[in-house]
């Protein structure tokens, strides 16, 4: 699995909710919405106004194939005065809390 980490910085903390809603509405957030995408995580720093989006991809090929669309979407959702940076990672471990078993 691979991940694209996108940081949006420079917005006012006062606009974090509207910025987050814009990004969630425009960026693909559901598995299968973009070929090879397995999920997305949106994180916020309400003190600084920063937003970090981590998109998860089934393999490096799927991540690379999505680059052009990702760049176009970043341009659409980046607010005035906001900057973006993008990093790529191989996911070495992915662990989440398991749902409780039914009795």
N, CA and C of each residue as an Amber inpcrd file, in Angstrom:
protein
   309
   0.8560000  -1.1730000   0.0000000   0.0000000   0.0000000   0.0000000
   0.8980000   1.2300000   0.0000000   0.4260000   2.2970000  -0.6480000
   1.1650000   3.5560000  -0.7270000   0.2620000   4.6940000  -0.2720000
   0.8780000   5.8060000   0.1160000   0.1190000   6.9550000   0.6200000
   0.6510000   8.2450000   0.0180000  -0.2740000   9.1560000  -0.2490000
   0.0760000  10.5330000  -0.6170000  -0.3540000  11.4030000   0.5590000
   0.5810000  12.1760000   1.1050000   0.2980000  13.0730000   2.2130000
   0.3480000  14.4960000   1.6530000  -0.7660000  15.1940000   1.7470000
  -0.8550000  16.5660000   1.2490000  -1.1370000  17.4900000   2.4220000
  -0.2770000  18.5020000   2.5810000  -0.4590000  19.4990000   3.6440000
  -0.9760000  20.7960000   3.0290000  -2.0220000  21.3290000   3.6390000
  -2.5610000  22.6450000   3.2820000  -2.2840000  23.5480000   4.4700000
  -1.4650000  24.5760000   4.2640000  -1.0840000  25.4630000   5.3630000
  -1.2560000  26.9160000   4.9530000  -1.4190000  27.7770000   5.9400000
  -1.4780000  29.2070000   5.6890000  -2.8540000  29.8100000   5.7610000
  -3.8800000  29.0000000   5.9390000  -5.2280000  29.5460000   6.1020000
  -5.4360000  29.9600000   7.5400000  -6.3800000  30.8290000   7.7390000
  -6.7330000  31.2680000   9.0780000  -7.4810000  30.1550000   9.8010000
  -7.2110000  29.9740000  11.0910000  -7.9850000  28.9940000  11.8570000
  -9.4920000  29.2560000  11.7840000  -9.8860000  30.5130000  11.5580000
 -11.3050000  30.8630000  11.4630000 -11.9800000  30.2320000  10.2470000
 -11.1920000  29.8810000   9.2330000 -11.7700000  29.3450000   7.9970000
 -11.5780000  27.8340000   7.8620000 -11.1380000  27.1840000   8.9290000
 -10.8240000  25.7570000   8.8140000 -12.0520000  24.9230000   8.4540000
 -13.2050000  25.2190000   9.0140000 -14.4070000  24.4220000   8.7090000
 -14.7850000  24.5440000   7.2410000 -14.8080000  25.7580000   6.7060000
 -15.1750000  25.9160000   5.2950000 -14.1120000  25.3020000   4.3910000
 -12.8370000  25.4350000   4.7550000 -11.7660000  24.8320000   3.9680000
 -11.8560000  23.3170000   3.9770000 -12.1510000  22.7690000   5.1260000
 -12.2800000  21.3210000   5.2520000 -13.4680000  20.8180000   4.4300000
 -14.5950000  21.5030000   4.5120000 -15.7760000  21.0990000   3.7450000
 -15.5030000  21.1530000   2.2440000 -14.8310000  22.2010000   1.7810000
 -14.4880000  22.3090000   0.3590000 -13.6240000  21.1370000  -0.0670000
 -12.6200000  20.8230000   0.7210000 -11.7060000  19.7340000   0.3710000
 -12.4250000  18.3830000   0.3940000 -13.2670000  18.1600000   1.3930000
 -13.9830000  16.8870000   1.4760000 -14.9820000  16.7360000   0.3240000
 -15.5770000  17.8410000  -0.1100000 -16.5710000  17.7980000  -1.1760000
 -15.9190000  17.5310000  -2.5320000 -14.7260000  18.0790000  -2.7590000
 -14.0850000  17.9920000  -4.0720000 -13.1310000  16.8120000  -4.1880000
 -12.3780000  16.5310000  -3.1380000 -11.3900000  15.4560000  -3.2080000
 -12.0780000  14.1070000  -3.1070000 -11.5840000  13.1050000  -3.8510000
 -12.1650000  11.7680000  -3.7160000 -11.9530000  11.2580000  -2.2930000
 -13.0010000  10.8110000  -1.6480000 -12.8740000  10.3630000  -0.2610000
 -13.3230000   8.9290000  -0.0490000 -13.9780000   8.3430000  -1.0350000
 -14.5030000   6.9910000  -0.8490000 -13.6400000   5.9690000  -1.5770000
 -13.3610000   4.8450000  -0.9320000 -12.6420000   3.7880000  -1.6410000
 -13.3790000   3.4270000  -2.9320000 -12.6390000   3.2760000  -4.0160000
 -13.2310000   2.9350000  -5.2990000 -13.6660000   4.1330000  -6.1130000
 -13.6910000   5.3190000  -5.5040000 -14.0860000   6.5260000  -6.2390000
 -13.0340000   6.8660000  -7.2860000 -11.7980000   6.5590000  -7.0030000
 -10.6880000   6.7170000  -7.9350000 -10.0010000   5.3600000  -8.0020000
  -9.6960000   4.8910000  -9.2040000  -9.1380000   3.5530000  -9.3580000
  -7.8840000   3.3590000  -8.5090000  -7.8970000   2.3120000  -7.7150000
  -6.7570000   1.9780000  -6.8730000  -6.7230000   2.6860000  -5.5340000
  -7.6550000   3.6200000  -5.3070000  -7.6850000   4.3330000  -4.0280000
  -8.3870000   3.4730000  -2.9790000  -7.7660000   3.3690000  -1.8190000
  -8.3010000   2.5250000  -0.7580000  -8.9190000   3.3070000   0.3850000
  -8.7170000   4.6260000   0.4280000  -9.3090000   5.4180000   1.4930000
  -8.6130000   6.7490000   1.6390000  -9.1700000   7.5750000   2.5070000
  -8.6030000   8.8990000   2.7680000  -8.8100000   9.2570000   4.2310000
  -7.8380000   9.9810000   4.7740000  -7.8990000  10.4680000   6.1510000
  -7.6940000  11.9780000   6.0980000  -8.5850000  12.7290000   6.7140000
  -8.4690000  14.1870000   6.7980000  -8.1570000  14.5450000   8.2450000
  -7.0980000  15.2980000   8.4620000  -6.7090000  15.7090000   9.8150000
  -6.6060000  17.2260000   9.8500000  -6.9340000  17.8200000  11.0010000
  -6.8740000  19.2750000  11.1240000  -6.0670000  19.6850000  12.3460000
  -5.4570000  20.8500000  12.2250000  -4.8280000  21.5200000  13.3630000
  -5.6180000  22.8100000  13.5320000  -6.5610000  22.7990000  14.4410000
  -7.4760000  23.9350000  14.5750000  -6.7890000  25.1970000  15.0970000
  -5.6450000  25.0590000  15.7260000  -4.9140000  26.2420000  16.1910000
  -4.2150000  26.9600000  15.0440000  -3.6230000  26.2020000  14.1310000
  -2.8750000  26.8320000  13.0320000  -3.7180000  26.9960000  11.7770000
  -4.8190000  26.2360000  11.6620000  -5.6280000  26.2660000  10.4490000
  -5.1650000  25.2590000   9.4110000  -4.1880000  24.4430000   9.7520000
  -3.6500000  23.4740000   8.8020000  -4.5520000  22.2620000   8.6180000
  -4.5150000  21.7220000   7.3990000  -5.2460000  20.5020000   7.0730000
  -4.2630000  19.5530000   6.4040000  -4.3000000  18.3000000   6.8080000
  -3.4710000  17.2640000   6.1980000  -4.4170000  16.1870000   5.6670000
  -4.1980000  15.8060000   4.4230000  -4.9850000  14.7440000   3.8020000
  -4.0430000  13.6090000   3.4460000  -4.3830000  12.4050000   3.8960000
  -3.6180000  11.2170000   3.5380000  -4.5300000  10.3400000   2.6900000
  -4.1380000  10.1150000   1.4470000  -4.8900000   9.1920000   0.6000000
  -4.0940000   7.8990000   0.5050000  -4.8060000   6.7790000   0.5550000
  -4.1820000   5.4580000   0.5590000  -4.4560000   4.7610000  -0.7710000
  -3.4090000   4.1220000  -1.3210000  -3.4690000   3.5360000  -2.6570000
  -3.0240000   2.0830000  -2.6130000  -3.6590000   1.2420000  -3.4250000
  -3.3640000  -0.1900000  -3.3840000  -1.9290000  -0.5080000  -3.7640000
  -1.3280000   0.2940000  -4.6370000   0.0720000   0.0710000  -5.0110000
   0.6630000   1.3570000  -5.5770000   1.9550000   1.3360000  -5.8120000
   2.6400000   2.5340000  -6.2990000   2.1340000   2.9540000  -7.6740000
   1.7940000   1.9910000  -8.5040000   1.2890000   2.2940000  -9.8450000
  -0.0070000   3.1050000  -9.7720000  -0.9180000   2.7160000  -8.8960000
  -2.1800000   3.4400000  -8.7340000  -1.9220000   4.8560000  -8.2210000
  -1.0080000   4.9900000  -7.2700000  -0.6540000   6.3110000  -6.7400000
  -0.1210000   7.1920000  -7.8620000   0.8280000   6.6900000  -8.6270000
   1.4370000   7.4690000  -9.7190000   0.4190000   7.8130000 -10.8010000
  -0.4710000   6.8770000 -11.0970000  -1.4790000   7.1130000 -12.1320000
  -2.4520000   8.2240000 -11.7390000  -2.5870000   8.4780000 -10.4530000
  -3.5340000   9.4980000  -9.9750000  -2.9120000  10.8890000  -9.8730000
  -1.6370000  11.0260000 -10.1470000  -0.9320000  12.2950000  -9.9260000
  -1.5320000  13.4780000 -10.6680000  -1.8470000  13.3230000 -11.9540000
  -2.3760000  14.4550000 -12.7270000  -3.7030000  14.9400000 -12.1480000
  -4.5990000  14.0020000 -11.8360000  -5.8830000  14.3840000 -11.2360000
  -5.6810000  15.0030000  -9.8650000  -4.7630000  14.4460000  -9.0790000
  -4.5070000  14.9780000  -7.7370000  -4.0070000  16.4210000  -7.8180000
  -3.1210000  16.6970000  -8.7560000  -2.5900000  18.0650000  -8.9200000
  -3.7150000  19.0340000  -9.2870000  -4.5610000  18.6160000 -10.2330000
  -5.6820000  19.4710000 -10.6570000  -6.6330000  19.7230000  -9.4900000
  -6.9550000  18.6880000  -8.7200000  -7.8640000  18.8560000  -7.5840000
  -7.2540000  19.7320000  -6.5000000  -5.9450000  19.5830000  -6.2460000
  -5.2900000  20.4560000  -5.2540000  -5.4310000  21.9170000  -5.6570000
  -5.2380000  22.1840000  -6.9440000  -5.3640000  23.5660000  -7.4190000
  -6.7810000  24.0910000  -7.2090000  -7.7790000  23.2290000  -7.3690000
  -9.1800000  23.6320000  -7.1810000  -9.5070000  23.9580000  -5.7270000
  -8.9120000  23.2300000  -4.7880000  -9.3140000  23.3780000  -3.3790000
  -8.3580000  24.2120000  -2.5470000  -7.2500000  24.6520000  -3.1210000
  -6.3050000  25.4610000  -2.3560000  -6.8230000  26.8910000  -2.2770000
  -7.0590000  27.3550000  -1.0700000  -7.5990000  28.7010000  -0.8510000
  -6.5110000  29.7570000  -1.0700000  -6.9490000  30.9780000  -1.2820000
  -6.0110000  32.0910000  -1.4450000  -5.1660000  32.2140000  -0.1830000
  -3.8650000  32.3300000  -0.3580000  -2.9570000  32.4480000   0.7690000
  -2.5370000  31.1190000   1.3680000  -3.1320000  30.0390000   0.9030000
  -2.8340000  28.7090000   1.4110000  -1.7370000  28.0790000   0.5380000
  -0.8500000  27.3340000   1.1480000   0.1820000  26.6280000   0.3970000
  -0.0180000  25.1330000   0.5540000   0.5170000  24.3860000  -0.4030000
   0.4220000  22.9360000  -0.3150000   1.8010000  22.3190000  -0.4680000
   1.9690000  21.1920000   0.1530000   3.1470000  20.3660000  -0.0770000
   2.6640000  18.9290000  -0.1670000   3.3850000  18.1270000  -0.9470000
   2.9680000  16.7490000  -1.1990000   4.1550000  15.8280000  -0.9580000
   3.8900000  14.7290000  -0.2710000   4.9030000  13.7140000  -0.0190000
   4.2910000  12.3510000  -0.3270000   5.1340000  11.4050000  -0.7420000
   4.6880000  10.0420000  -1.0380000   5.4150000   9.0730000  -0.1170000
   4.6860000   8.0470000   0.3130000   5.2530000   7.0580000   1.2160000
   4.7780000   5.6630000   0.8490000   5.5920000   4.6780000   1.1560000
   5.1280000   3.3010000   1.1700000   4.6140000   3.0570000   2.5830000
   3.4510000   2.4610000   2.7090000   2.8760000   2.1770000   4.0190000
   3.5010000   0.8800000   4.5270000   4.3070000   0.9880000   5.5610000
   5.0080000  -0.1720000   6.1060000   4.1410000  -0.9720000   7.0760000
   3.2030000  -0.2950000   7.7350000   2.2970000  -0.9470000   8.6780000
   0.9930000  -0.1750000   8.6740000  -0.1030000  -0.8930000   8.6100000
  -1.4260000  -0.2680000   8.6650000  -2.2470000  -1.0590000   9.6720000
  -2.5250000  -0.4680000  10.8090000  -3.2880000  -1.1340000  11.8600000
  -4.3950000  -0.2070000  12.3220000  -5.5950000  -0.7400000  12.4310000
  -6.7290000   0.0300000  12.9320000  -7.4380000  -0.7830000  13.9960000
  -8.1730000  -0.1030000  14.8300000  -8.9340000  -0.7840000  15.8760000
  -9.9940000  -1.6690000  15.2240000 -10.0850000  -2.8700000  15.6820000
 -11.0560000  -3.8170000  15.1550000 -12.4300000  -3.5460000  15.7770000
 -13.4770000  -3.7620000  14.9960000 -14.8280000  -3.6360000  15.5260000
 -15.0670000  -4.7140000  16.5700000 -15.8090000  -4.3970000  17.6180000
 -16.0860000  -5.4140000  18.6460000 -16.8710000  -6.5820000  18.0290000
 -16.5550000  -7.7730000  18.4860000 -17.2660000  -8.9660000  17.9980000
 -18.6300000  -9.0520000  18.6450000 -19.6010000  -9.4800000  17.8530000
 -20.9360000  -9.6970000  18.4250000 -20.9370000 -10.9770000  19.2370000
 -21.6950000 -10.9500000  20.3200000 -21.7430000 -12.1540000  21.1620000
 -22.7020000 -13.1650000  20.6020000
